[in-house]
Amino acid sequence: DIVMTQSPDSLAVSLGERATINCKSSQSVLYSSNNNNYLAWYQQKPGQPPKLLIYWASSRESGVPDRFSGSGSGTDFTLTISSLQAEDVAVYYCQQYFTTHSFGQGTKLEIK
Amino acid sequence: EVQLLESGGGLVQPGGSLRLSCAASGFHFSDYAMGWVRQAPGEGLEWVSAISDSGGSTYYADSVKGRFTISRDNSKTTLFLQMNSLRAEDTALYYCAKVAAPWWNDRFDSWGQGTLVTVSS
């Protein structure tokens, strides 16, 4: 099974500043045949279900603000929020769907 | 608009059974794989199970393999999760989620609000 490890576990960032969350998979989630990384990012606010932000490691879901971006390949990935807004306070999860599914433990993002 | 409405959760004793349902609408149900993801109180997300568009292929997390069974009724646009031999560690909010493709290995692009399962004596 692929284990997903996020860092840090929690993060406090000032409004308007950049937030960066990292995700590492225990094995590559890059499928060489199509050059796709089977990696997604989700945002979960209190009392709500998760919301898809990014898929194929760097493709933004429709309706997601462009301050959210994903990068990385193979085993190392990053979610970046370029200018933190108050409504971005949430827990963020990475997920691999290369072999079945598995999620990272989550990163709690707060305002400094 | 995609809507996923879970039901069937509740309080059950250890060793008991429950059947969760997820009524889907707003999309062509039989064209997409579906899955279940759970979240224990105050904890992170754990993938539980997935099923292909036709129902012909099913997948399970090791933690539930042999105890849980996923199925679907495409004529009724409903997803199911039969949970047997329940344990305290199965206590969680169970989300129904739509996969963005007919096969299991794609992202979850829509989620229900969840149904709470509590396993306790």
Interface residues (C-beta under 8 A of the other chain):
Chain A: D1 Y38 A40 Y42 Q44 P49 P50 K51 L52 Y55 E61 V91 Y93 Q95 Y97 F98 T99 T100 H101 S102 F103 G104 Q105 G106
Chain B: G35 V37 G44 L45 E46 W47 A50 Y59 A61 D62 Y95 A100 W104 N105 D106 R107 F108 D109 S110 W111 G112 Q113 G114
